[in-house]
Amino acid sequence: MDEPPPETHTRPASDAHDVDSLDGIVNALYASVSFEHGRGPDWDRFRGLFDPSAVMVRVQPGVSDKRHPDHRELSSIDDYVARTTAAVETGALTAFTERELTRRTEVFADLAQVFSTYERSADAGEVRRGINSLQLVRHGERWWVVSLAWTDETDGGLLPSRYLPRS
């Protein structure tokens, strides 16, 4: 198993099938955050996908105004895990499902950019769609997610047809 680049910290060991291909790492990402009632996300698997210095950015469309000038929420992996774990432990989030609808991938050498359209629901509630934008770097025999940014579709900002499944 390849270790992270020397300037990073150690994370949980990853299953080789989760990180040896772009398909594997994207599929593992969706599987690790999805969970049924009475369970929680698979945080060890989740953490094992990311470079320890990775950043997560939630872009919240429509909230950038004078009252909310910052429409993005930046997190470390540990901050994201802690925030989501707290929501699960307090009962604010009891189930979550996220699945990939389509994917557009660009690769050059050991660098990849993945736009992955998702459909998600929490607690069997409203189904929402959006895009995960992942930046990945291959080091040795595996891929590492170095950043993940995402945003939901809104009434005023529908997903372009190129990011939707073909009928």
C-alpha positions, 0 to 999 in steps of 0.5 A: 500500500502506498503511503501519502506523500511525505509532507502529509500525515497518516490516514487509515489504510485504504482498500486497494480497490477503492484507490487504484482507479478513478472509478474506485475512488469516486464509487468509494466516496459515495458509498462511504458517506451514504448510510441507513437509519441506525448507522452512520457514515464509514469515516475510516473508509472516507478518510482513507480516500483523502490526502490529509491536507485536503480541503472540502468546500460547500458552495451554497448558491443564493446565500451570497448577499449583505447578510451572508457575504460568504457563500462557501464553507471551507472545511478540513476533512476532520472538521467535516467528519466532526460536523456530520458526526455531531448531526448524526449523534444528535439525531439531526441526521438519521439517514443519508443517501448519495449516488452518482448520476453522471461523471465527466473526467479529465486526466493529465499525467497524475492529475485528474478533475472529476465533475460528478453529478449526484442525487442525494436525500437525507432522512427519506426527505427531499431529493436534491441534485448537484455537482461534486468537483473532485481534484485528485492526484496519483501518487505511486499506485493510488489516487488521493482526493486533494480537494472536493467542492460541491453545490446543489442545484437550485430553482434559479440554477438548474444543472446543465444538460451535459451534467445529466444522464442521457435519456 
